[in-house]
Amino acid sequence: MHLTKKAGVYLILALAAILPYSRIFTLGFTNFDDPGYVTQNVHVRAGLTKDGLIWALTSTGQSNWHPVTWLSHMLDCQIYGLNPAGHHITNLFFHLACTLLLFGVFHRMTGALGRSALVATLFAVHPLHVESVAWVAERKDVLSTFFWMLTIWAYVRYAKTRRPADYLWVMMWLALGLASKPMLVTLPFALLLLDVWPLERLVLRRPARAARQNDLRSSLPNLRPSLNWPVLLEKIPLLLLAIASSIVTYIAQQKEGSVVSFHLLPFHRRLANAVVAYALYVRKAFWPSDLAAFYPRPEQIDSWRFVLSIIFLVLVTFQAVRLWRKRPYFAMGWLWYLGTLVPVIGLVQVGDQALADRYTYIPLIGLSVLAVWAGADVLAHFQIPRRVIGISALALVSGLGVLTWRQVGYWKNSVTLFSRAIAVTGDNDLAYLNFGAALASEGRLDEAVSLYQDILRRKPNLPDIQANLGMIMAMQGKNDHAAVHYSIALRLDPSHPEANNGMGLALASSGKLAEATAHFLQALRTRPRYPEAKYNLGMVLAAQGKPQLAIEQLDEALKLRPDYAEAHEKLALVLAGLGRLDEALPHYSAAARAKPEDAEFHYRFGLALYQRHRLRDAMLELRKTVQLKPGWPDALNTLAWILATNDSTTTGDASEAVRLAEKAVKLAGKPDASMLDTLAAAYATGGRFADAVRTAETAVRLATAAGDKSLASDIEHRCQLYRSGQNYTERSQ
């Protein structure tokens, strides 16, 4: 019976974890970190590769060292490609696994089936967890929590057996969790809390002497644990792992420039925000309303809000300490909440957010344990009927599930996500920035311009908005207007990388290449790993007649973005211009793969292959060109020439050559010596020598009239072959 009941709980939990997220399969990617993690990350998009594995182990991209997270994204791309549904399915799978493991470990530790099930259900359906599950870039959250749960599972087993092999499992799961997200640095602390309750491996001492009844201290226990040294010492290896992860994370964040300096954000402001955030997270846990993808950090915090938050935190902490012996779950849950939030509470500030829903994914477990166990005690005290308790719990879970289902819908795309954030938070610069960018990416340029202009009427000193508005106006072909906004952005922030890059493009389009070069260089000083700026600098250097310097910049751009089609294309052209065709061909090929619908590039690639006497490959590219752009005389003429003059030309090739050459001559509109030369060669290959001679003679006259003596001489040489009944061929390799 017990096993049947437990299996039923697992089934209910699975439904609770999946049903509120039923719309997750219709969600797309967003422009909020998803490009860096998946859609524009060439290492991830390539799937599981040897080079990708090396990159994952050494990369500090996205301000973290988390190779396991990178590998999980790579595996998704290997399986699903860039189909967002697959990536969301994986996130939901890990959320489901975390839910089931959470129930399993608490039931194993406490033996309380119903309470453990309710804690896990709240975890499954709480709206604050939508961000962690519905956001592809937050794979690190659900993945690291999965390893958090496995670590606790292994630890509970080790606490029972004390076998070294079981302890090694604890270390392994923790290491994998830290390699997924460094937030697990607090896990050794959480294990100590579990040692006090419910594992009871650390037992608090009673006071040595009875205190007076009217003494405040009489209500407080002696907080010193009985020193079970093995229990304390066994945490040292885990702490060393956590410390190592913290150091690597700090280095990564410093390297990526994501840590906000104390000069820009003084400690007293960080502390004030942290205090208010602690209280606000509790409010959102018990009343989950006005949730958003980004909460901007306020310029200053109201004194009354800070004071009330301090009072609340002190009172709850005092109560937790006072009830430590009588209600240990209260202290364990509250300290779990306080402690696991420390890495993300903002004392070390990364980014501009005041708080974030995703940060509660683990901490909320503590509040749930506190609320469920305390609620059960209160209901037992008042002898509330079990049926009433069951109906109330079902209503609570159902209500949270509905809120979660609705919140998932806001993650459909960037437009819905950030329009919701604006509606909830109001004055939210990042939300406006991303909302406008999302509109632009959907081709809704006028709406994006209108949005940004409305913001700038109220807040003109926003360099990011000015730079984005400049980029959108450049997309509309309004380069002069774009330059004005880039200029304003640079006045506000002279080192702004996007504004410098955009201004460089505006200057380059006006022929001011030296000034453009200066702006591209400034963009790269601010952001050395900026492939677009390197590409643009390479373009300008090539236009200035500095091909070798251009090649260096284009090559660096490709190291940062190996699938950068435009950089491959330009590098191929520059190398071809230097006569280095063998080096150019791989770049032509890469660009052709990345731009399968670009007829002009397939044509240039075909010409390069023809120049290297790779005629079969050249014909393949030229056939693609003709398919994409069937009315292009030059492409028709070139393909006809190769078909007609190839020494292995078949009868079918000759017929096709005549058809293509005649079409090219007709589409050209006016007589052209080169095209008539091709047509004559095609006639000769098909055995129509009289037509070939007549056409070639016309071509000679046109070339002579145009003053092209070299071409006239070549055509005359071929015409002599036709007169003798021979066709003209070129040797292929």
Secondary structure, 3 states (H helix, E strand, C coil): CHHHHHHHHHHHHHHHHHHHHHHHHHCCCCCCCHHHHHHCCHHHHCCCCHHHHHHHHHCCHHHCCCHHHHHHHHHHHHHHCCCHHHHHHHHHHHHHHHHHHHHHHHHHHHCCHHHHHHHHHHHHHCHHHHHHHHCHHHHHHHHHHHHHHHHHHHHHHHHHHCCHHHHHHHHHHHHHHHCCCHHHHHHHHHHHHHHHCCCCCCCECCCCCCCCCCCHHHHCCCCCECCCHHHHHCCHHHHHHHHHHHHHHHHHHHHCCCECCCCCCCHHHHHHHHHHHHHHHHHHHHCCCCCCCCEECCCCCCHHHHHHHHHHHHHHHHHHHHCCCCCHHHHHHHHHHHHHCHHHCCCCCECCEEECHHHHCCHHHHHHHHHHHHHHHHHHHCCCCHHHHHHHHHHHHHHHHHHHHHHHHCCCCHHHHHHHHHHHHCCCHHHHHHHHHHHHHCCCHHHHHHHHHHHHHHCCCCHHHHHHHHHHHHHCCCHHHHHHHHHHHHHHCCCCHHHHHHHHHHHHHCCCHHHHHHHHHHHHHHCCCCHHHHHHHHHHHHHCCCHHHHHHHHHHHHHHCCCCHHHHHHHHHHHHHCCCHHHHHHHHHHHHHHCCCCHHHHHHHHHHHHHCCCHHHHHHHHHHHHHHCCCCHHHHHHHHHHHHHECCCCHHHHHHHHHHHHHHHHHHCCCCHHHHHHHHHHHHHCCCHHHHHHHHHHHHHHHHHCCCHHHHHHHHHHHHHHHCCCCCCECCC
